[in-house]
Amino acid sequence: MNRLLSWVALSVLLLVSPLSLAEEDVATMVESVQVEATVIEMPAVETSVVEAAAPVPNKGDTAWMMVSTLLVVLMIVPGVALFYGGLVRAKNMLSVLTQVMAIFCMVAILWAIYGYSLAFGDGGSLNWAIGDLSKMFLAGITPDSTVATFTDGVVIPELVFVAFQLTFAAITVALIVGGLAERIKFSALMIFGALWFTFSYLPITHMVWAAGGYLFEAGDLDFAGGTVVHINAGIAALVGAIVLGKRIGYGRDAMPPHNLPMTMIGASLLWVGWFGFNAGSNLEATGGAALAFLNTILATAAGGLAWMFAEWLLRGKPSMLGVASGVVTGLVAVTPAAGLVGPMGAIVLGAVAGVVCLWGVTGLKRALGYDDSLDVFGIHGIGGIVGAIGTGIFVSPALGGVGVDDYSMMGQVMTQATGVLLTIVWSGVVSLVLFKLIDVTIGLRVTDEQEREGLDTASHGERAYNL
């Protein structure tokens, strides 16, 4: 600015009085202006690397996951509890309700103390089978902590993920109750539940769902728990039923369900809650969740109809218990496939499982002679196997599935079969060891007198019905 004013003043002087200034004066003024002028330098522009902002959970995804968690809680209490409660005899009604609710409470606490850390932590050299204890007591997990979903750059709050996975652990242990109902000691069941959760559920969960887990890295597909939940629990119930032995009078005395309307209510609550189980496993409120949602309707309906028509054909009449059992069978079969197969594939899976599981709870059970009280193996074990293997088939894009990288049907079926076999062996061995250890220490079974009296009064000192 000073330079500009100086040049303006000089120009005015030259114009106004060109004759009054000597040549040397003009030269002096020009030199003065040049000396006073300053060169203005532009400041150097500093370049910096702007780090990408950390992803922030979407409120819609977070809300959906919290709703899904509540739906899975509904599956357990009261869903599983009422479904099982209606199937046992009246004198054992409250015992089953108590067992399911107590297991839920216990597993919830164990999950927060060490379960989540072992299931989803990095186990180092043992990471193929189990995590570590770095997040024991949920250490380091805050409201700001996040976990990744299946979409790059998308996260949800880790606390929501902890709660969601807690419900899966709880329902898996609770399902085992059905195979041991009406004769197991309450104390023995609680001890078994805690130990089995630790040595069977957590390793299988890590192997299937955690990065670095053996089956996860092998490419095993289990969208919502076909191996982790259903086969795992079904095998434990089968082993327990064999070790415990048959109920007094089994095969001789009539042991009909005491309240089928309650069983129907329980099955309905399971169906409703299963939307959280399957669609929630997408971890995001997207089209993938919508696919799992629809498949949960269709496969379940197909399972109910397939069981009903097969029973109608074999026995001459369709029963409400048959429809309810088929509904649960369809839910089980679609669990590993929910977000991976197309709607038509889901219908086929449900229908096949409905027929196969009907055989499982009648022909197979009769042939082998075990007393799986409420058919946990026949429905969850066999249905889970059908669903897990079927996922390898119907994930094919040619059959309406979403497909996977380098997919070949035979290769994927073999991978699925490996997951099924590993789960059967792992759960079977752990269950057998635990049942035997408990049996030789505190004993597994109530006395004959207590069994005849009923576990409601013998174990809990109360009755479901005071008539």
N, C-alpha and C positions, 0 to 999 in steps of 0.2 A: 504493500500500500504506500509506504514512504517513497519507494522508487517511482511509482506512478505519479504521485503528487509533484515530485521534483521535476519529472519530465514535462508535466502540464505547465508548471510555473515557467520553466525555461522557454517552452513554446510561446507562451503569452508575451514574455519579454521580447523575444525575437520579433514577434509580429508587431508589437506596439511601438518599439523604439529601435528599429534596426540600425539607425544612423548614429545613435548615441552610444553604442557599445563598440569598444575596440575588439579587434580580432582575438587579441590575447585574453580579454575578459571572457569572451564566449568560450574559449578553450578551457579556461579555468573553471567555469561553471559546469561544463560537461564532465570534467575530471572529478569535480566534487560530487556530482550525482552518481557517478560510477563507483566512487569510494563508499558512499553511504548505502548503496544498494546491497541487499543481502540475498543470498541464494536460499530459497525455501526448499528444503528436502522433504520428500514424502516419507513418513515413518515406514519402516520395514514391516511387511505383513507376516505375522508368525503363523505357521501352519501347525495344526494340532489334530490328532486322531480322535474323533468323537466316538466314544464307545457306545455300542448299541444298548438301548435301555433294556433292563431285565423284563421278561414277559410278565404281565399282570393277569391274574385269574379273571376270567369273564364271569360277571355276576349270574348270567343265565346258566352257565355250566355248574357253577358253585351251588346254585339253588336246586338244580336238577339232581346233583349228587347227594345233597342233604335229604331231598324227598325220597330218593332211591334207598338211602340208608334207613329211613323210617319205614319204607315198605318192606324191607328185609326183616326188620324187627317184628313187623306185623306177621310175617311168615312164621316166626318162631313162637312168640307169645302174642296172640293166642293160637296162631295157625297150626303149627305142628302139635302143640299141646292138646287142642281140641280134636284134631284128626285122630291122634293116638288115643286120647281119652275115651272117645266114643267107641273105639274098637275093642277095648278091654272089657272085662266083666265089671259090674257095678262096684264090687268090693275093692277094686284096684284103680278106680277112676282118679281119685285124688293123688295116689302115688305117682301116676304118670304125669299129672299136671305139675306136681312138686318137683319131680326129677327134671323135667324140661326147663322150668323156670330157674331152678337152682343151678343147673349147668350153664344157662345163659349168664347168670350173675358171675359165676366163677370164671368162665372163659373170658368175659369182658375185663376182669381185673388182671388175669394172667396175660392177656394180650397187651395191656398197657404197660405191665411190668417188664416183660421180656419177649412176648410173642411177636410183636410187630418188628422189633429189631432183628430177631432171628429169621423171620420170614422174608424180610425185604432188605436186610443189611448186606454188606459185602463181606463174605466170609473168608477172604484171602485164599489160602491154599485149599480150603474146604468149600469154596464158593459154589462148586458144582452141586453140593448137597444142602448147605445151610448157611445162614448169614452170621453176623457177629452180634456183640452186645454193645455196640457203640451208641445205640439209641435206647438203651435200657432205661426204664422209667420215663420214656419219651424225652430223653435228654436232648437238648438242642432244637426241639421242635417248637416253634412259636406260631402265633397267628399269621406271621409274614412268610413262613416256610411254604414252599411249593413243591409239587412233584409233577413230572411231565405226563402228558397223556399220549395218545397214539398219533397226534398231529404235531409236527415240528413247530416249536415256538408257542405251543398252547400248554398251559399249566392249570392246576387246581390247587387249592390250599391243602397242605399236607395233613392238617388235622381232619379234614373231611375224608381224605383217603384212609387215614388211620381208622376212623369210625366205620367207614364202609366195609373195609376188610375185617374189622372186628366181628361184624354180623355174620360174615361167611364162616369164620372160625366157630362161632357159637352154634350156628345151625348144623354144622357138620357133626360136632360132638353130640348135639341133641338128637340127631337122627338115629344114632346107635341105640338109643333107649328102646326103640320099637322091637329090636331083636331079643331084648333081655327082659321084656315086661312081664310082670306078675310073679317074679321069683327071685330077683336079684336084691341083695342087701343095698340099702341106700348108701351106706358108708363105702362099700366096695365100688359102687358105681361112681361116686364122686372121686375117689382115688384113681380109678381107672381113667375117668375123663380127663383129669389133670395130666396124668402121665402120657396118655395116648395123644392128647393135644400137643405135648412137648416133643414126643419122639416119632409121631407119624404125621400129624397134620402139618406142623411147621416145616419139616423137610420136604414133604411132597409139594407144599405151596411154593417153597423157594425153588425147587427144581423145575416147576412148571411155569411160574409167573415172574420170577426175579431174573434180572440180567445176569448172565453167567451160570444160571442153573442148568443142570444137565439136559433136561427135556426142553427147556426154553431155547437153548443154543442148538439143539437137534432139530428144531422147527416143529415141535409138537403143538397142535392147535387145540386150545381149550379156552373158549371165549369166556365162560362164566362158571366153570367148575365141574365138568363131567368127571374128570379124574380126581381133582383136588377134593371135591365135596362128595359126590355120589358113589363112585367106585370105592373110594377111601373108606367112607362110612359103611357102605354095604358089606364090604369084606370083613370089617371089624364086627359088625352085627352077626354075620354068619359064624365067624370063629367063636364069638361069645355064646351064641346059641348052642353050638356043639359042646363047648367046654362046660357050660352050665347044665346041660341036659334038658330033657323035656319037662314040661309042667306036669304036675300030678294029674293023672287022668287024661293026658293028651292022647288023642286017637281013640279014646274009649268014651269019655264024657263029652257032652255038648258044651262048646265054649263060644257061643255066638256073641257078636258085639252087643253091648247093652244099650247103646244110644246112637243109632245110625243118623238121625237128624243132626246130632252134634258132629259126627264125622263129615257129613255133607257141608256143614258150616266151616269146619276146619279146612276141607279141600278147597272151598271157595276162597277162603282167606289166603291159602297158599297160592292160588292162581293170581289173585290180586297182588300179593306181595312179590310174586315172581317177576313182575314187570320191573321192579327195582333191581332184583337179582340179575336179570338178563340185560335189559336195556341200560341199567346203571353201569354195567361192566364196560360199556363203551367209553365211560369217563367224560363224555362230552354230550351236550344236547344238540346232536347233529343228525344227519340222515342215517348214519350208522346205528344210532340209538333207535331211530324210527323203524329200521329194518328188524332189529332185535325185538322191538315192541310188537310188530305185526306177526313175526314168526312165533312169538310166545302165545299169541292167540290161536294161530292156525295149527301148530303142532299139537297143542293141548286139546283142541277140539277134535283133531284127527285121532289122537290117542284115546279119548273118551268114546268116540264112535266105534273105533276098531275093537276095543275091548268089549263094548256093549253088544255089537253084532256077533262077535265070535262066541261070547257067552250065550247069547240067544240061540245061536246055531247048536251049540254043544249041550245046553241044559234046558232049552225050550222056553226060557224066560230071561228077559234082561233085568238085571238088578241095579238098584241105586248104588250099592256098594261097588258093583262092577264099573259103572260109569265114573264114580268118584276115583276109583283106583286107576282107571284108564286115563283120566285127566292128569293125575299126578305122574303117571308114566310118561305122558306126552311132554310134560314140563321137564322131567328129568332128561329125556332124550334130546330135547332141543337146547339144553343148557350149554354144552360145549360148542354148539353150532350156531347159536342165536344170531350173532352179527356177521356170520361168515357165509351162510347159505341163502339161497333165494327162497321166496315163499312156497314154491312148489316142492322144493327139497325139504323144507320144514314139515310140510304135510306128509310126505312119504316117511320121514323119520318118525313122526308121531304115530302114524298108522302101523308101521312095522313094530315099533316098540310096544304098542298096545297089545298086539297079538303075541309077541314073543314073551312079554312079561306075564301075560295070563298063563301061558305054559309054565313059566318059571315058578309061579305061586301055586300051581296045581300039580302038573306032571312031574317036574323036576323035584319039587319039595317032597312029594309023595315017594318018589323013587329013592331019594337019598335019606329020607326019614328024619331030617332035622326039624327042630321046633323053633323056627324064626317067628316069634309070636305075631308080629304085625307086618311081616313080609318086607322087611327092609332090604334084604339082599335081592329078593324076587323083583322088587320095583326099582330101588335105587342102584343096586349093584348091576343087575342085568340091563336095566334101562340106560345106565351110564355107559356100559360097554357098547350097546347098540349105538348110542349117540356119538361116542368118541370115534368109533370106527366109521360110522356113517358120515361124520364131518369130513373125513379124508376123501370121501367120494363126492359129496354134494357141494364142497367148496369149489369144485370145478366150474370155471366160467361157462363151459359148454352146457352145464346143468343149472345155470342160473346163479352160481356162487360168485363170490367176490374175487376168487383166485388168490394165489400167493406166488412169490417169485420162484422161478424155475420149477413150476408145478408139474408133477406127473402123478397120475392117480395112484398107480401102484406104489410109487415111492412114498407118497403121503400116507397111504393106508398102512404101509409098513411102519412109518414113524408113529402113527397113531397107535398101532398095535404094540409098539415098544413102550409107549407111555402107559397103556392099559396093563401090560404085563408087569412093568416095574411097580406100578401102584398096587396091584394085587399082591405081589410078593412082599413089598415093603410093609404094607398095612397088615397083611396076614401074619408075618413073622413078629412084628411089634405087638400086635394084638394077642397072639398066642402066648408070648413070653409074659406080657403084663397080666393076662388073665390067670395064668398058672402061678405066678408069683403072689398075686393077691389071694388066690385060693388056698395056698399053703401057709399064708400068714394070718390074715383075718377072716378068710372064708368068703366065698362069693355069694352063696345062696342062703336064703332064710330057711328056717326049720320047716319041716312038713306041717307042723301045727300052725305056724304063722302063715304059710302059703294057703292053707285051707281057710283060715280066718279071713285072709285078705290083707294086702299091704297097707290099705288105708288106715286101719286101726292098729295093725301089728307094728308098722313102721312110723306112723305119723299121729296116731291117737285121735283120729277124726274120721268122719264119714262124708261121702259126697251127698248122700240122700238120707235124711232122718225121717223115715216114714213109719 
